Amino acid sequence: MSEDHNQPSDAFLRVRNLSKHFETRIGKGWRKQIEIFKALDNISFDVRPGETLGIVGESGSGKTTAARCILRAIQPTHGQVIFTNRGRSVDLASISDRELIPLRQEMQMIFQDPFSSLNPRMTVAEIVAEPLLIHRIGSRRERNERVAEMLEKVGLQPEHMNRYPHAFSGGQRQRIGIARALIMRPALVVADEAVSALDVSVQARVLDLLQQLQSELKLTYIFVSHDLSIIRQICNRVAVMHHGQIMEMGDAEEVFTNPRHAYTRVLLSAIPYPDPDREFQPLRVSDLTPEQLEPLPDIAQ
Amino acid sequence: MNDIVLNVENLRVSFRTMLGGRMDAVRGVSFTLRRGKTLALVGESGSGKSVTSYSILRLIQKPGEITGGRILFTPASGQPVDIVSLPAKSESLFKIRGGKISMIFQEPMTALSPVHTIGNQLCEAIRIHRDCSKHDAEERAQEMLVKVGIKDPSKRLKQYPFEFSGGMRQRVVIAMALVCRPEILIADEPTTALDVTVQAQILRLIKDLKSEMNTAVLFITHDLGVVAQVADDVAVMKQGRIVESAPVRDLFRKPYHPYTRKLLAATPHARRDPQIQKLLAEQPVIHDLPVGWLVDEPKAGSDLDPLVHRFEDTREVLLWPASADATR
């Protein structure tokens, strides 16, 4: 592409031709062959400032790989991830590790498992303050103040600061994870199955919290999930992924009520409805032809 | 066929805490399982639904123990037996586990050994419960794999669990659970960890096999969508007690208990479905409510016992006394 990615653009994030290949070697000795698994296969999309973009797909669809490539938690095989923030654009996929460090303050991740994403040997205060420490932000007193402020924003109490993760429920731990992700006031937050491990009633409250914080702190979210119902609740737009490609993308409500791609229709038909009188006739992916599994040509970006 | 194969009466299970106290996980739970019918046990984490189901197969270990109640199992042939009263290592208990009452879990790897082939494990399940040769067991294993929808069974039998996807492992575990044609299948969140399309297939599979073998199914889940699709009857659990139970259609048309209504309101569908919203907007009234009893939660610290109130023939709801002089 001939774009000068040092020019500010109006899209907050532009993903272009992003791919991630994993190589496996099969066979032994001199007969070794390399087999390439394309976890991400040439995906492109834009993320608009302030929106919540959903990436939905089943296991193996590439959605988590996409989230990790965007944040440079893993190195893409090729493609660009052009991030425009604070008046300048940067291709996250091609900058060096050193250049990436300060940028990490501007993009953060909320993880799925409330049990393994928090260090069990650190107190809540230490966990939430850690990003500030790593980036050497503020004095000790300033850090404590910010931690207290953040904990309050996510609905926790000051007395929770000196306790350890094991003392908290799953929902509370997710709140701690959210506090940690937001303490540096990032512009972009990627939530990877952030509520999937929680009970249904707790999910609803955590999603409400995320929406509230979004408007308060002017955040842009990329919300990755396999659960279409969750995605539908909080996303403005959604990308449906399958086998490393985006099958369909568009306004969330549109995609859910008028799915254009056969694969989206299969996914939607498989959701069981809380009404025993309603016909449950799930379609099957295995019934789709290879042509039907091609991405839509005019994917809205 | 409506005959009762399991009758759980006032089951109580407690765990001793390290500080010498006790935590009551199950506080007087009663329900029945009928042949060919599915009872869904619904609740969130901590409700006691899993502990209840593990108790049926006496899988509760120290510091947990069954502290009260009976679990009456009425097999198709043979004498009825109270599972609670069986000695821990008795022959009868071994015969029941996996043979007459089987269980599948959320994570298939809890039941699968990573270092043995699928064939090895399936055959073991078969030969523990019946006398047959290795060859016959393998044939039966292959038939079972076909039945649960796994193609190429002879090849698959020689493979290890890591060579199977999550959905396929769950199918294998179902095959293992059903190969001895148990009279009861306990399924503890079997599809929670699976993709939605795989879940749909597994639910269909369980339904088909249940009809074919006339098995009674106890299905534990937190997902009301799944409940609507699999259950004939539903029991909603909260904090160790069943707060409401009803046939599935009745429960969804008229949920009485506030907790059931809260679970329904928390489903993603509730926010956008006008029918569900209408349902939740009107609190139905129980007409023959005994005087002085409430459906609402008791005040914290109250040690008055609740009561199970039966109404409309098939429905039950848990009531709490408004004061110590409520009529019983």
Boltz contact constraints between the chains, C-beta under 6 A:
constraints:
  - contact:
      token1: [A, 58]
      token2: [B, 195]
      max_distance: 6.0
  - contact:
      token1: [A, 59]
      token2: [B, 195]
      max_distance: 6.0
  - contact:
      token1: [A, 199]
      token2: [B, 44]
      max_distance: 6.0
  - contact:
      token1: [A, 199]
      token2: [B, 45]
      max_distance: 6.0
  - contact:
      token1: [A, 200]
      token2: [B, 266]
      max_distance: 6.0
  - contact:
      token1: [A, 201]
      token2: [B, 266]
      max_distance: 6.0
  - contact:
      token1: [A, 204]
      token2: [B, 266]
      max_distance: 6.0
  - contact:
      token1: [A, 226]
      token2: [B, 195]
      max_distance: 6.0
  - contact:
      token1: [A, 229]
      token2: [B, 268]
      max_distance: 6.0
  - contact:
      token1: [A, 233]
      token2: [B, 268]
      max_distance: 6.0
  - contact:
      token1: [A, 270]
      token2: [B, 196]
      max_distance: 6.0
  - contact:
      token1: [A, 270]
      token2: [B, 197]
      max_distance: 6.0
  - contact:
      token1: [A, 270]
      token2: [B, 200]
      max_distance: 6.0
  - contact:
      token1: [A, 271]
      token2: [B, 196]
      max_distance: 6.0
  - contact:
      token1: [A, 272]
      token2: [B, 225]
      max_distance: 6.0
  - contact:
      token1: [A, 272]
      token2: [B, 226]
      max_distance: 6.0
  - contact:
      token1: [A, 272]
      token2: [B, 229]
      max_distance: 6.0
  - contact:
      token1: [A, 273]
      token2: [B, 225]
      max_distance: 6.0
  - contact:
      token1: [A, 274]
      token2: [B, 224]
      max_distance: 6.0
  - contact:
      token1: [A, 274]
      token2: [B, 225]
      max_distance: 6.0
  - contact:
      token1: [A, 274]
      token2: [B, 228]
      max_distance: 6.0
  - contact:
      token1: [A, 274]
      token2: [B, 267]
      max_distance: 6.0
  - contact:
      token1: [A, 274]
      token2: [B, 269]
      max_distance: 6.0
  - contact:
      token1: [A, 275]
      token2: [B, 228]
      max_distance: 6.0
  - contact:
      token1: [A, 275]
      token2: [B, 252]
      max_distance: 6.0
  - contact:
      token1: [A, 276]
      token2: [B, 228]
      max_distance: 6.0
  - contact:
      token1: [A, 276]
      token2: [B, 248]
      max_distance: 6.0
  - contact:
      token1: [A, 276]
      token2: [B, 249]
      max_distance: 6.0
  - contact:
      token1: [A, 276]
      token2: [B, 252]
      max_distance: 6.0
  - contact:
      token1: [A, 280]
      token2: [B, 229]
      max_distance: 6.0
  - contact:
      token1: [A, 282]
      token2: [B, 200]
      max_distance: 6.0
  - contact:
      token1: [A, 285]
      token2: [B, 197]
      max_distance: 6.0
